[in-house]
Amino acid sequence: MQLTYTIQSKSMTSMNLTSRRFFRTGALSTAAVLLTSPSLFAADASVLQRYVIDGGWPMFLIGALILCLIALCVFNAMNFTRAKFVPDDLKAGLMDHMINCRVRSAIELGASHPSYLGRMMAYALPNVDARRLEDLGRDYVEDAIADFTINENRKSMTLVNYISLIAQAAPMLGLFGTVLGMVGAFGTLASGDGSADPSALAGDISVALLTTLWGLVTAIPALTAYFFFKNKLNNLVAECHQTSEELLNASIQTVNGDAHLAKIPEGIA
């Protein structure tokens, strides 16, 4: 019970640190954009006016999505690494314990490590049953690993799913700006009895085109980033599962090595 409470406390602490790091990353990205904005205006104000500001107020919403996308990509890139999922030193230490059937030591080592593999082993290895020498209670261990994976992947996928949300929301905001710009253009035509000066329609048309452009510019990288980080997370989790299988097999092989060899024929007498 105390070990379970310790693991849960470390998991909650990890979640709190994750949230703080995410908001800190977003704040740093926003500050960087704000600090570089004057240089952008000074460098080429006409380009900024033509391709951003002329898009109207919907561009502020799309700009906010771009900042969120950058922050999410940076955060996920920092967290979806082998060092935070399957560190080599932890894997080697766990393998040493499991080969020698020191399951309790493996549990303590896993509980002391904040990585995905460490927390998974600390959660699953207490289900090892030494009374079942043939498989050491493999089915109970695998069930615990499955439960842990479901809970942890739900938390890890939350920020990845936000990237998918941006990929879906950005084109909709672009479409909203397009409709808004066309409504303004037709309103200008109606007020001029159908003979409005084309220059009077330029502002409304720019809103329609620029918001669509930036909506797509935001959505395409967001969609790419979503599948990239989703696949990266799945690969890291799969590697953790493979490692857990190797660790459990190492202990089973140690306990049943001679019996296992006895079942394998060397030849026909």
Buried (B, 14 or more C-beta within 10 A) or exposed (E): EEEEEEBEEBBEEBEEEBEEBBEEBBEEBBEEBEEEEEEEEEEEEEEBEEBBEBBBEBBEBBBEBBBBBBBBBBBBEEBBBBEBBBBEEBBEBBBBBBEEBBBEBBBBBBBEBBBBBBBBBBBBBBBBEEEBEEBBBBEBBBEBBEEBBEEBBEEBBEBBEBBBBBBEBBBEBBBBBBEBBBEBBEEBBEEEEEEBEEEEBEBBBBBBBBBBBBBEBBBEBBBEBBEBBBEBBEEBBEBBBEBBBEBBBBBBEEBBEEEEEEEEEEEEE
